[in-house]
């Protein structure tokens, strides 16, 4: 990744922050984007000013995504890798959730990927670069209580798969990276049924894969130009077993989610 120009959305925390730190460590020129500029400045404190760029952007806003690509080109002249990482989660039963919650997840997780990928694509084709989507095992198996999250990740994966196929003979690399449960703040800021922040995570974060390890694995997969990456033993088993025993896995994920603290299942 030495001297590669890499854009990372949602770079202010969690996997995005870890990706920014990992790619910088590997010698890349990193463009960090998120809504919280102060957090981005904290991450880049002590970095070589010539090796990074901060671009505040809300990926739900198409014009801001266009500006993210434009400002990257103005500063570095080209784009080698776009990592669509910005995302939010939710926790509520479909029958109880406000539809605006699902709309907000689709706008961030899916449409944010659409906007950034659309404007970056011509430039990635010029460099025969990499288009990356940080999805989730929830993009392979619907998770109860996470309707909007699973729907957005299924949609993201379908989008990126089609982009890969359409550009099969043009040298574009497309990676769909699917972490399992990762130690990050995504559950703390997940939306509840009325759109308010969930607050405390229902999982024991200390037992989950660290965000730094996820970032390192994603960077390795980009370097090796892999099509897909599924992380954690639990995640790999979920995807594998769901191919052959979908009804069994329906019961398994139901039981798993039902055991969470303050589960929406009564």
ABEGO torsion letter per residue (X at the ends): XBGBBBBBBGAABEAAAAAAAAAAAAGBBBBBBBABAAAAAAAABGBBAAABBBBBBBAABAAAAAAAAAAAAAAAGBBABBBBABBBBBBBBAAABBAAAAAAAAAAAAAAAAAAAAAAAAAAAAAGBBBBBBBBAAAABBBBGAAAAAAAAAAAAAAAAAAAAAAAAAGBBBBBBBBBBBBBAAAAABBBAAGBBAEBBABBAAABBBAAAAAAAAAAAAAAGBABBBBEAAAAAAAAAAAABAAAAAAAAAAAAAABBGBABX
